[in-house]
Amino acid sequence: MISPARTQLAVLGHPIAHSKSPAIHRAAYAVLGLDWSYEAADVAGDGLADYLASRGAGWRGLSLTMPLKRDILPLLASRDGLVDVVGGANTVLLTDDGPRGFNTDVQGVVSSFAGVGVESLDYVHLLGAGATAASVLVAVAGMGASRVLVSARSPEAAEYLVGMGAALGVTVVVRAWGVRDGSLVAPDAIVSTVPGGQNDLVFAEPIRQHSVLFDVAYDPWPSELAKAWRDARGTVISGIDLLINQAVGQIRIFLTGDQHESLPDESAVVAAMRAAVWND
C-alpha cells in the first residue's frame, strides 16, 4: 500500500546538481494538484543503503541514476519483472511493505521512438555498452529488432549484451569503437548512449538521411552528432525526450503504483514538463 501521507520524493546520483529531474517532476505535480516535494540528493553507491534506511514515513519514492540503478537491487523488498531483464531499477516506490523497484527506461525509449512515428525496428546500431544500452536493447527487441550492432570502446565490457540479446531473440554483434559494419547495410536507427561530447564517430550522409538518430545525451544539446543529422535533414530524437518519457512512467508509479496507468490530463502534464526543461 501507498500511504497518502507519503509526499516526499528525490532523485539520487553522484554528481546530481546538474539534474533536470526536480524541475520536470515539480512541474508535473503542480499540474496534478499534488503538494509533493521532489529534491536532488547527492548519494554515491556506498551511501545508498544508509540513505534508504533513513527515509521516514513521509517518503513516497526515489528516482535513481547510474550506478545506483544496479546498487539498489539487493535493497529491494520486491521488483517489477522488467528490473531483472534489464539488470537495474531507476525507480523505487516506498510502500508500507518495503521498497519496490521498477524500470521506466525501457518504456521511455519505446515512447521516444513513437514520438517520431517509429513503431518498429529491425536493425539497430547501438553506441556504448553501459546500463542505458541494456535498457535500449530490451526496448528495441520489443519493437521487433532482430539484429543489433554494438560499438564499444571496451568490447569486452559489452559481451553481456550478447547473452542478453540471445535471451531476447536478438543477434547482438560487438565491434570495437569506430569499426564499421562490413555489410554496409544502413540501420533503421542509431542509438548513442555515451555521455554528451564523448561521441567522435562520423557517419556518411546517406546514413544520416536514412537512419533515425536517438542521442540519449542532452547536455550539451544539440550534440555534434545531432547537428550532423540535422544538416543532412535526418530524424533526431533527443535525450530530453527519454528524460521526460521515463519520468512520466515514474510519476505514474508514484501516483498509482502502475507505470502503464495514464495520468489525469496527461497531455497537459507532459506539456508542463517540457516547458520546465527548457526554462530550468
N, C-alpha and C positions, 0 to 999 in steps of 0.2 A: 504493500500500500504506500501511497504518497500523501503525507500529511499536508493539508493546505497551509500549515504554519511554516512549511519549508519554503523560504523566499530568497535564500542566498545562493549565488552561483559564482563560478570563477573559471577562467581559462588558465591552465598551468603550463609552464615551459621554462626553458633556460637557454638563452635570454627570452624575455617575453614583452619588454617595454614597447616593442615595435608593433605588437599585435593589433589588428583592426577588429578582433572579435568583440571586445567590450562595446565599441561603437555600434556594430550591427545588431548585437543582441539587445542592447538597451533600446535601440530604435524599434525593434520588433515588440518588445514588452510594452512600450509606450502605446503602440497601435492596438495591442491586445488588451490594454487597460489593466495590466498586471503591475503591481507595486513590488517588483522583484529587483534585487541588486545583482550586478554582474561585474566582477573586477578581474584584473590580471594579477597573478601571483607568480613570482619568480621561484620556481621549485625545480631542483635537479633530481635525478633518479634516486640518489641516496637519501633524499629527504621526503620522498613521496609517501612512504608508509606512515611516518610521523604526522605529515600534513593531513592525510586521510583520517587517521585516528583522532586527530584533534578537532574535526568538524563536529559542531554541536547539532542539536535537534532542529535548528533553523536552516540547515543546509539542504538544498534540493539537488544540486548536480554540479558536475565538472566537465569542462572541455579540456582535452589533452593534446599537446603537440609531441613530436618525437624528442627524445627516446621514450617518453613516458607512456606512449601507446602500447609498448611492449612491457615496460616495467610494472604497469598496473595489473597485468594478468593474474599473478599469484595472490593479489589482494582482493579479488572479486569474489562475492558470495555466489553470483550467478552471471551468466553471459548469454547474449544472443548467439545463435549458431554461426553467424557470419564472422564473429570475432575469431573463432577457431580457424575458419577457412583462410582469413587474411593474416592471422597471427598478430592482431593488435586491436585495441579499442580506443577510439578517440572521444568517447562519451561515457560518462558514469552517472547513473541515476542513483541518488542516495535515498533508499527506502527504509521502511521500518524493519524489513527483512535483510538489510545489508546492501552493499553497493552492487549494482547491476551494470555490466559492461555492454556497450553497443558499438557498432561501426557504421558511421553515416558517410564515410568517404566513398564507398563503392557506389551508393545511390547518387551521391553528389557528382561523380564522374558521368554516370548514365544521364542524369538530368542536364548536365552541362552540354553533352553532345546533342541531346534532344532540343536544346535551346537554339541550335543552328540547323535543325531539321535532320540530324543524323540519328537514325533509329537502329541501324545495323552496320556491322563491320566484318571484314573477312581477314585482311592482312594489316597488321599494325606494327609500326616501328616505335619501340619504347626506349627512351634515353634515360639512363640511370637505373639503379638496382636497389634502392632503399625501400623503406616501408611504404611510401606512396606508390612506388612501382608495383608492389604486391596488390594494393587496392585497385590500381588501374588494370592489372592483369585479370583480376576477378571480374571487374566491370565489363571489360571488352569481351571476355569469354561469355558473359551473359548476353552480350549483344551479338553473339554469333561468330566471333573471331575464331578462325581455325589455325592461324599462324601468327606468331609474334617474334619479331627480331629485337633482341635486347642489345643495346650498345652500352658498355660499361668500362670505366677507366680501370677497374679491377675485375676482370671477367670472373675470377674465382668467387667473388662476392655475389655474383649473380646466379650461380649454379642452383641455388634454392628455388629460383623461379622456374627452372626446367622441371623439377619434380612437381611443383605446384601446377604448372601448365598441364602436365600429364594427368594429374588428378581431375583437371577441369576439361580434359579433352582438347587441349590446345598444344600444338607443336611449338615449343619455345627454342629458339636458336640464339646463343650468346656469342657476341663478337666484341673484340677489343674496340675501344673508343676510336672512331674515325674509319674503321674498316667497313666498306660498303657491302651491300647485298649483291652478290655476283650475278643474280638473276636479272637485275636491272628492272624489276617489276616495281612500279610505284605503289607504295602502301596507301590504303584508304585513309589512314590517319598517322600522324607522327605526334607522340606524346612525350614532352620533355618534363621530367620530374626533378631535374637538377636545380640548385638554387640560382636565383637571378644573377646574371652577369658571369656565370661559370660555363655557359654553353658556347663553344667556339666552332661548332660544326657549320659547314656551308652546304646548302642544298641547291641543286640546279633549278632553274626557273620552271621547267615543266613539272617538277615535283611540287614546287611551291604553288603552282596553279591547280594541281590535281588533288594533292593530299591535304586534308584538314590538319591544321596545327593546333594542338592543345598544349599550351605552355602553362604549367601549374604555378610557376613563379609569378608574383605580381608586384615585386619591388626590386628593381625599378620597372615601371611599365610606361610605354611598351618596351619589351625586351628587344635586344638586337635581332633575335630570331623572328619575333612578331613584326618588327619593322620590315625585315626582308620579305616576309609573307605578304604584307600589305602592299609592298612595292610591286609584287607580282599579281596583285589583286586576288590573292588566295584567301581562304576562310580561316579565321583565327578565333580560338576560344581562349579567354584569359583565365588566369588563376583566380581572379576575382569571382568569376562565375562558380568555380569549385568552392571557394570560401563561402559564398552565400548559399549555394545549394546544400552543402554538407551542414551548414548552420541551421537551415530550415529543418533538416532531419533531427538535429539536436533539440531544437525548440519544440518540435512535435513530441519528442521523448520526454522532455522536461514537463510538458503540459499534460500529456496523456499516458506516457509510457509506451507509445507505439509510433515509430518513425514513419509509418505509412498512413497515418490518420491526418488528413489535411487540417490546417489551422483555420479558425474562423477568419473569413475575408483574407485568405492567404495572399491574394494578388496585391492587396494594399500593404500587407506586412512586408512582402518581398520588395515592393517599391520603396518603402521606407528604409529597408536595409541597404539597398543600392545607393540611395541618396546619402546615407550615413557614411558609406565607404569613401565616397568622393569628397565629402565635406569634413572628414575626420582630419 
